[in-house]
Amino acid sequence: MTFFRYLASGETYRSLSFAFRISHSYISIIIKNTLKSMKMHLLPIFIPNPSKLNMKDKANEFWTRWNFPNCIGAIDGKHVRMKCPKNTGSLYFNYKEYFSLVLLALVDANCKFLVIDVGSYGKEGDSGIFGKSKMGQQIYSGDFNFPEDEKLPGTDISTPYVIVGDEAFRLHKNIMKPYTRASARQDTAKTIFNYRLSRCRRVTENAFGLLAQVFRVFNTAIAIDVEVCDDLIIVVCCLHNLLRDAFLEKGNKIYYEYDEGQTFEMGSLSSRGGFASADGFDVREKFKQFFILEGTVPWQNQQIS
């Protein structure tokens, strides 16, 4: 009970000690050991290795729900605010001028976490975080569990399966990012592509919003050791997937309450991408043409106007 009260409220150990009549030092041991045990048992079940996932099913869900074909997931990162760890200097001090750990996540069409990378320093750049992560290394080396290239619906145009992200990521044949704003302002087709990509990519914001709504520990600057904070983020992501499974099994639609006036202590990564690849430009052009021809949706012109 103490453990879940901490995740749900973000109360300090001393506050919890008054509520449960347990010393705050013993509460810290309870939470540390519980997180370690839950990580070991939940992670393989609720965030399994990508090689065990059926990526074609994930892509079909994105096409059905968000009208983006050959897409297996959306990627984004968040700075999770924390108290400055001892003897770390400015390692965890980010560009928004607070101390943080980075949660990098690949999210599916149902707002579940497919792959997560936790623990990068807040001071690190976005492309560097993705590039050094196991997920990023597998994607760049071609070892990620992408299915074989497939034709876009209703066309003879074959494209690789992709993940979608914002400007913070490097354009690659398997990673789609929007056109620059200056470029899109001069080209309606590019504006439509940016809208369709953003519509698909918002599942990451939904997932982070759900996470912070349920687990209010993210509403505070987390004041625990770095290693324990890593375990906390991983366990909470697993619990999030468990709750999403239970929610979707009842046939519910994707919905959550979001208070526009509330500020969660989770900040976006800075919007500086890495070097783009020539193959990435070619794949993006194919998607752009698809969205204005065979893959058009009736509301897209109204949305961009």
C-alpha positions in Angstrom: 0.0 0.0 0.0 2.8 2.4 0.9 4.5 1.7 -2.5 1.4 2.4 -4.6 0.5 5.5 -2.5 4.0 6.9 -3.4 3.5 6.3 -7.1 0.0 7.6 -7.1 0.6 10.8 -5.1 4.4 11.6 -5.2 4.4 12.3 -1.5 7.7 12.5 0.3 8.9 9.6 2.5 8.4 11.7 5.6 4.8 12.4 4.7 4.2 8.8 4.1 5.8 7.9 7.4 3.2 9.9 9.2 0.3 8.3 7.2 1.5 4.7 7.7 3.4 5.1 11.0 6.6 3.6 9.4 10.0 5.4 9.6 10.9 7.2 6.4 14.2 5.3 6.2 12.3 2.0 6.2 9.9 3.3 3.6 12.8 4.1 1.3 13.9 0.5 1.7 10.4 -0.8 0.9 10.2 1.3 -2.3 13.7 0.4 -3.5 13.2 -3.3 -3.0 9.7 -3.3 -4.4 10.8 -1.5 -7.5 13.7 -3.9 -8.1 11.5 -6.9 -7.7 8.7 -5.5 -9.9 11.1 -4.5 -12.6 12.5 -8.1 -12.8 9.1 -9.7 -13.1 7.0 -7.1 -15.1 9.5 -5.9 -17.7 9.7 -9.2 -19.7 5.9 -9.4 -19.7 4.7 -5.9 -20.5 7.6 -4.5 -22.4 9.1 -7.6 -24.1 12.1 -7.6 -26.5 11.0 -6.0 -29.9 11.9 -9.3 -31.6 8.9 -10.9 -29.9 6.4 -8.4 -31.2 4.3 -8.7 -34.3 5.2 -5.4 -36.0 2.8 -5.9 -38.9 -0.1 -6.0 -36.4 1.2 -2.8 -34.9 1.4 -1.2 -38.4 -2.2 -2.2 -39.2 -3.3 -0.5 -36.0 -1.7 2.7 -37.0 -3.2 2.6 -40.4 -6.7 1.8 -39.0 -6.6 4.3 -36.1 -4.3 7.1 -37.4 -4.3 6.7 -41.2 -0.5 6.3 -41.5 0.6 3.2 -43.4 3.7 1.1 -42.8 4.2 2.7 -39.4 5.0 0.5 -36.3 5.3 3.2 -33.7 5.9 6.8 -32.7 9.0 7.9 -30.8 9.5 10.7 -28.4 11.5 11.5 -25.3 10.7 13.3 -22.0 12.8 14.9 -19.3 11.6 13.5 -16.0 12.3 16.1 -13.4 14.3 15.1 -10.3 16.3 16.6 -7.5 19.9 17.1 -8.3 21.8 13.8 -7.5 24.8 14.2 -5.2 28.2 14.8 -6.7 27.0 14.9 -10.3 27.7 18.5 -11.1 25.7 19.6 -14.2 25.3 16.1 -15.8 21.6 16.1 -15.1 21.0 19.8 -15.8 19.1 20.2 -19.0 18.5 23.0 -21.5 15.3 23.9 -19.7 17.4 24.6 -16.6 16.3 21.9 -14.3 17.7 18.5 -13.3 16.3 15.5 -15.2 16.6 11.9 -16.4 15.5 11.2 -20.0 12.7 8.7 -20.8 12.9 7.7 -24.5 9.9 5.7 -25.7 8.5 4.0 -28.8 4.7 4.0 -28.5 2.1 2.0 -30.4 -1.3 3.1 -31.8 -3.0 2.2 -28.5 -0.7 4.4 -26.4 1.3 1.5 -25.0 5.1 1.5 -24.7 6.8 -0.9 -27.1 10.4 0.0 -26.3 11.8 2.3 -23.6 15.3 3.7 -22.8 15.7 5.2 -19.4 18.6 6.9 -17.6 20.3 9.3 -20.0 21.7 12.5 -18.5 19.5 15.5 -18.8 22.3 17.5 -20.3 22.7 15.2 -23.3 21.4 16.1 -26.8 18.4 14.4 -28.3 20.1 12.8 -31.3 22.9 11.6 -29.0 20.5 10.0 -26.6 18.7 8.1 -29.4 22.0 7.2 -31.2 23.5 5.6 -28.1 20.4 3.8 -27.0 20.0 0.1 -27.9 16.9 0.9 -29.9 18.7 3.6 -31.9 21.7 1.4 -32.6 19.5 -1.5 -33.8 17.5 0.8 -36.1 20.6 2.4 -37.7 22.4 -0.9 -38.1 19.3 -2.6 -39.6 18.9 -5.1 -36.8 15.6 -3.8 -35.5 12.5 -6.0 -36.0 11.2 -4.2 -39.0 9.1 -6.3 -41.4 10.1 -6.5 -45.1 9.3 -3.5 -47.3 5.6 -3.4 -48.3 3.5 -1.5 -50.8 1.4 1.4 -49.6 -2.3 0.7 -49.6 -3.9 0.9 -53.0 -0.5 1.6 -54.8 2.4 -0.2 -56.4 4.8 2.0 -54.3 6.9 -0.1 -51.9 8.3 1.6 -48.8 10.1 0.4 -45.6 8.3 0.2 -42.3 9.0 3.3 -40.3 8.7 5.0 -36.9 7.6 8.6 -36.7 9.1 11.4 -34.6 9.4 15.1 -34.3 12.3 17.5 -35.3 14.5 16.1 -32.5 15.2 13.0 -34.5 17.4 12.2 -37.5 15.7 11.5 -40.9 16.4 8.0 -41.9 14.7 5.4 -44.2 13.1 3.9 -41.1 12.5 7.2 -39.2 10.1 9.9 -40.5 10.2 13.4 -39.2 8.3 16.5 -40.4 9.5 19.0 -43.1 10.9 22.2 -41.7 8.2 24.9 -41.1 9.8 27.2 -43.6 9.7 24.6 -46.3 6.1 23.5 -45.4 4.8 27.1 -45.6 5.7 27.1 -49.3 4.3 23.7 -50.3 0.8 22.4 -49.5 1.8 18.8 -50.0 4.5 19.2 -47.3 2.1 20.8 -44.9 -0.3 17.8 -45.4 2.5 15.4 -44.7 3.4 17.3 -41.5 -0.2 17.2 -40.4 -0.6 13.5 -41.1 2.7 12.7 -39.3 1.7 14.9 -36.3 -1.7 13.3 -36.1 0.0 9.9 -35.9 2.8 11.0 -33.6 0.5 12.4 -30.9 0.1 9.0 -29.4 3.4 9.7 -27.6 1.9 12.8 -26.0 -1.2 10.8 -25.1 0.9 8.1 -23.5 3.0 10.5 -21.5 -0.2 12.4 -20.5 -1.8 9.1 -19.3 1.3 8.2 -17.4 1.4 11.5 -15.5 -2.3 11.6 -14.8 -2.3 8.2 -13.1 1.1 8.2 -11.5 1.3 11.7 -9.8 4.8 11.0 -8.7 5.7 12.7 -12.1 4.0 15.9 -10.8 6.9 16.5 -8.5 10.7 16.7 -8.7 11.5 13.1 -7.8 13.8 13.0 -4.8 15.4 9.5 -4.8 18.7 8.0 -5.9 19.3 7.8 -9.7 19.4 4.0 -9.8 16.1 3.8 -7.9 14.6 6.5 -10.2 15.5 4.5 -13.3 13.7 1.5 -11.8 10.7 3.6 -10.9 10.3 4.9 -14.5 10.6 1.4 -15.9 8.1 -0.1 -13.5 5.6 2.7 -14.0 5.8 2.2 -17.8 5.1 -1.5 -17.3 2.1 -0.7 -15.0 0.9 1.7 -17.6 0.8 -1.0 -20.2 -1.0 -3.3 -17.8 -3.7 -0.7 -17.3 -3.9 -0.1 -21.0 -4.4 -3.8 -21.7 -7.2 -3.9 -19.1 -8.8 -0.8 -20.5 -8.7 -2.0 -24.1 -10.0 -5.5 -23.3 -13.3 -3.8 -22.3 -13.6 -2.3 -25.8 -13.0 1.2 -24.6 -11.8 3.8 -27.1 -8.6 5.8 -26.5 -9.6 8.5 -24.1 -8.2 10.3 -21.1 -9.0 13.3 -19.1 -6.4 16.1 -19.6 -6.4 19.3 -17.6 -5.0 22.0 -19.9 -4.1 24.1 -16.9 -2.0 21.4 -15.2 1.7 21.2 -15.6 3.4 17.9 -15.5 7.1 17.7 -14.5 7.9 16.1 -17.8 9.5 18.3 -20.5 10.1 17.7 -24.2 13.5 17.0 -25.7 15.1 19.9 -27.6 14.2 20.0 -31.3 17.6 19.5 -32.9 17.9 16.5 -35.3 21.0 14.8 -36.5 22.3 14.3 -40.0 19.6 13.0 -42.5 20.2 10.2 -45.0 19.5 10.3 -48.7 17.2 7.2 -48.3 15.2 9.0 -45.7 14.4 11.8 -48.1 13.3 9.3 -50.8 11.0 7.5 -48.4 9.5 10.7 -47.0 8.7 11.9 -50.6 6.8 8.6 -51.2 4.7 9.1 -48.1 4.1 12.8 -49.1 2.8 11.8 -52.5 0.7 9.0 -51.0 -1.0 11.4 -48.6 -2.1 13.8 -51.4 -3.2 11.0 -53.8 -4.4 7.5 -52.9 -4.0 8.0 -49.2 -5.9 11.3 -48.8 -8.4 11.7 -46.1 -11.4 14.1 -46.5 -10.6 16.4 -43.6 -6.9 17.0 -44.2 -7.3 20.2 -46.3 -9.5 21.7 -43.8 -7.1 21.0 -41.0 -4.1 22.7 -42.6 -6.0 25.8 -43.8 
